[in-house]
Amino acid sequence: MRITTIGRGSIGGTLARLWTAAGHQVTALGRDGGDASDADVVLLAVRHADIPAALAGVTGLEGKTVIETSNRLDGELPHDGHASNAEYVKATLGGPTAKVFNLNFGKLLEGAPQAPNRPDNIWVGDETARAAVEKLTRDAGMQPRHGGPLDRAATQESFAALFVAIVKDADSGLLYYRFATPEAI
Ligand SMILES: NC(=O)c1ccc[n+]([C@@H]2O[C@H](COP(=O)([O-])OP(=O)(O)OC[C@H]3O[C@@H](n4cnc5c(N)ncnc54)[C@H](OP(=O)(O)O)[C@@H]3O)[C@@H](O)[C@H]2O)c1
């Protein structure tokens, strides 16, 4: 796949490396912007406050399949009155959109392909984004878990606070998570 990543930090930089290693053609964009016309899939991996500027700085995004990763911290509200950042992105660009990779830690992504069992990666979003999300999740060493349509993105964004609280309470460092069948639990 031809993938354009917007944001070269913990999430964007790490996924760009993993997807390049998996054989994808990755173009990594940062604050200087660029063009995404030839991308099959776009990863948006910038902080909440930077999302509007990041979208405005890249041409050729309209109608693209977008994988959106942001979390909202400390009561930050989604942009332009939308229920979630992912729905703001969908309203702005109009293409297949998914909320994904916000419930995993950037520092743990690099280790996922070597983990003895695949960590899970919850996502919600458009069915038209499913093939890309699930392939790119697997190619990052994780197991996709679909939680429903894009109108659940606000729930997924809110769940990040709960996940962080679980991690702090466990007091054992950062965590992956996995769902299990009754036989495998
Ligand atoms: N880190 C995590 O563990 C984690 C986990 C789940 C979800 N998330 C979410 O994922 C998103 C990315 O997080 P991160 O940790 O990767 O952030 P980060 O390390 O701070 O990286 C953000 C990147 O966005 C770039 N950027 C800022 N403004 C931009 C613009 N206008 N156009 C293009 N790029 C721009 C920054 O460039 P500069 O380097 O030039 O500033 C930086 O490369 C955030 O919304 C975060 O909440 C993070």
The ligand as an SDF file (V2000), in Angstrom:
LIG
                    3D

 48 52  0  0  0  0  0  0  0  0999 V2000
    2.1990    8.5550   22.3560 N   0  0  0  0  0  0  0  0  0  0  0  0
    1.2750    7.6850   22.7060 C   0  0  0  0  0  0  0  0  0  0  0  0
    1.5140    6.7300   23.4730 O   0  0  0  0  0  0  0  0  0  0  0  0
   -0.1100    7.8060   22.1360 C   0  0  0  0  0  0  0  0  0  0  0  0
   -0.9840    6.7310   22.3150 C   0  0  0  0  0  0  0  0  0  0  0  0
   -2.2410    6.7740   21.7500 C   0  0  0  0  0  0  0  0  0  0  0  0
   -2.6410    7.8910   21.0330 C   0  0  0  0  0  0  0  0  0  0  0  0
   -1.8000    8.9550   20.9120 N   0  0  0  0  0  0  0  0  0  0  0  0
   -2.2900   10.1110   20.1490 C   0  0  0  0  0  0  0  0  0  0  0  0
   -1.6730   10.0810   18.8700 O   0  0  0  0  0  0  0  0  0  0  0  0
   -1.4440   11.4090   18.4100 C   0  0  0  0  0  0  0  0  0  0  0  0
    0.0480   11.5370   18.1340 C   0  0  0  0  0  0  0  0  0  0  0  0
    0.7170   11.3360   19.3660 O   0  0  0  0  0  0  0  0  0  0  0  0
    2.2990   11.2350   19.4540 P   0  0  0  0  0  0  0  0  0  0  0  0
    2.6080   10.7450   20.8000 O   0  0  0  0  0  0  0  0  0  0  0  0
    2.8360   10.5270   18.2380 O   0  0  0  0  0  0  0  0  0  0  0  0
    2.6600   12.7820   19.3820 O   0  0  0  0  0  0  0  0  0  0  0  0
    4.1090   13.4260   19.1990 P   0  0  0  0  0  0  0  0  0  0  0  0
    5.1620   12.4160   19.4740 O   0  0  0  0  0  0  0  0  0  0  0  0
    4.0910   14.7080   19.9000 O   0  0  0  0  0  0  0  0  0  0  0  0
    4.1440   13.7030   17.6230 O   0  0  0  0  0  0  0  0  0  0  0  0
    3.2410   14.5680   17.0160 C   0  0  0  0  0  0  0  0  0  0  0  0
    3.7680   14.8860   15.6530 C   0  0  0  0  0  0  0  0  0  0  0  0
    2.8540   15.7840   15.0120 O   0  0  0  0  0  0  0  0  0  0  0  0
    3.6300   16.7190   14.2940 C   0  0  0  0  0  0  0  0  0  0  0  0
    2.8330   17.8920   13.9840 N   0  0  0  0  0  0  0  0  0  0  0  0
    2.4570   18.9090   14.7900 C   0  0  0  0  0  0  0  0  0  0  0  0
    1.7550   19.8360   14.0950 N   0  0  0  0  0  0  0  0  0  0  0  0
    1.6830   19.3720   12.8280 C   0  0  0  0  0  0  0  0  0  0  0  0
    1.1050   19.8780   11.6290 C   0  0  0  0  0  0  0  0  0  0  0  0
    0.4520   21.0420   11.5950 N   0  0  0  0  0  0  0  0  0  0  0  0
    1.2340   19.1490   10.4920 N   0  0  0  0  0  0  0  0  0  0  0  0
    1.8750   17.9610   10.5100 C   0  0  0  0  0  0  0  0  0  0  0  0
    2.4660   17.4330   11.6060 N   0  0  0  0  0  0  0  0  0  0  0  0
    2.3660   18.1480   12.7530 C   0  0  0  0  0  0  0  0  0  0  0  0
    4.7890   17.0000   15.2270 C   0  0  0  0  0  0  0  0  0  0  0  0
    5.8160   17.6210   14.5490 O   0  0  0  0  0  0  0  0  0  0  0  0
    6.9890   18.3560   15.3920 P   0  0  0  0  0  0  0  0  0  0  0  0
    7.8880   17.2290   15.8120 O   0  0  0  0  0  0  0  0  0  0  0  0
    7.5740   19.2620   14.3780 O   0  0  0  0  0  0  0  0  0  0  0  0
    6.3550   19.0540   16.5610 O   0  0  0  0  0  0  0  0  0  0  0  0
    5.1260   15.5800   15.6670 C   0  0  0  0  0  0  0  0  0  0  0  0
    5.9530   14.9260   14.7160 O   0  0  0  0  0  0  0  0  0  0  0  0
   -1.9120   12.3430   19.5280 C   0  0  0  0  0  0  0  0  0  0  0  0
   -3.1970   12.8240   19.2170 O   0  0  0  0  0  0  0  0  0  0  0  0
   -1.9610   11.4480   20.7630 C   0  0  0  0  0  0  0  0  0  0  0  0
   -2.9550   11.8450   21.6700 O   0  0  0  0  0  0  0  0  0  0  0  0
   -0.5380    8.9310   21.4170 C   0  0  0  0  0  0  0  0  0  0  0  0
  1  2  1  0
  2  3  2  0
  2  4  1  0
  4  5  1  0
  4 48  2  0
  5  6  2  0
  6  7  1  0
  7  8  2  0
  8  9  1  0
  8 48  1  0
  9 10  1  0
  9 46  1  0
 10 11  1  0
 11 12  1  0
 11 44  1  0
 12 13  1  0
 13 14  1  0
 14 15  2  0
 14 16  1  0
 14 17  1  0
 17 18  1  0
 18 19  2  0
 18 20  1  0
 18 21  1  0
 21 22  1  0
 22 23  1  0
 23 24  1  0
 23 42  1  0
 24 25  1  0
 25 26  1  0
 25 36  1  0
 26 27  1  0
 26 35  1  0
 27 28  2  0
 28 29  1  0
 29 30  1  0
 29 35  2  0
 30 31  1  0
 30 32  2  0
 32 33  1  0
 33 34  2  0
 34 35  1  0
 36 37  1  0
 36 42  1  0
 37 38  1  0
 38 39  2  0
 38 40  1  0
 38 41  1  0
 42 43  1  0
 44 45  1  0
 44 46  1  0
 46 47  1  0
M  CHG  2   8   1  16  -1
M  END
$$$$
